[in-house]
Amino acid sequence: MRSVSRFFKTHITLVALIVASLWASSAAAAPAPNQPTLPIPALNFAVGAAEGPQDVALTIQIVALITVLSMAPAILLMMTSFTRILIVLGFIRSAIGLQQTPPNQVVASVALFLTVFTMTPVWNEVYTGAVTPYMQEEIPVQTALERAMAPIRQFMFKQTRERELSLMVRLSGGGQPANQDDVPSMTLIPAFVLSELKTAFQMGIVIYIPFIVVDMVVASILMSMGMMMLPPSMISLPFKILLFVMADGWNLVVASLVTSFN
């Protein structure tokens, strides 16, 4: 859990710095005691003419940086175990027959924290091998990026199936790679996502089987009793929930998900 604590410490520090800077700026521009004070500082955004090519290049860099930052969460989530965990949890809710229980926010939050749990060893390697040396100005940016991608690529290669990787290599139009280092990250990432989808669907099918059996038994009993107008799902729902709880389903599913990445 050190990576989680480092993550929260970093964000808390940034928030504290921002609040302190806003407080200092508002205190420096504070009006006289006899004038009313505004607790919220005003923000002004203006668009003006560029004084030179450097201003235009800086503006383009800022726009590109904002674009990358907006896409970074989605990219990072697709390169982790989040996809498989979220889909399997969604299969559980559908197999039981519950529409909005647990809610989508709860399912996504559980998947996010399980992702942090499973990816902690990888993020520790990234932090110790790339982030810490870069923050101490021991290595340049390019070296830090290469060191940061190495553990992530190793994790994705471990979870990627050979068939999906061969498909993406063939679709990329490049030559046959001699080893894993020759496979570009832009080819590895979609192959990893396809493998995660396939694995998640296979686990979902296994989860569906016992609940389908319960539905078939309940439907057969209702038909034999002549209760054809009564929806079988209404009767089977409490039995499926009871089966899932008595079998300690959440622990079994979480244990299967976590161990599937080892």
Secondary structure, DSSP 8 states (H G I E B T S, - for coil): -HHHHHHHHHHHHHHHHHHHHHHHHHHHT---TTS---SS----------SSHHHHHHHHHHHHHHHHHHHHHHHHHHTSTHHHHHHHHHHHHHHHT-SSSS-HHHHHHHHHHHHHHHHHHHHHHHIIIIIHHHHTTSS-HHHHHHHHHHHHHHHHHHHS-HHHHHHHHHHHT----SSGGGS-HHHHHHHHHHHHHHHHHHHHHHHHHHHHHHHHHHHHHHHHTT-TTS-HHHHHHHHHHHHHHHTTHHHHHHHHHHHTT-
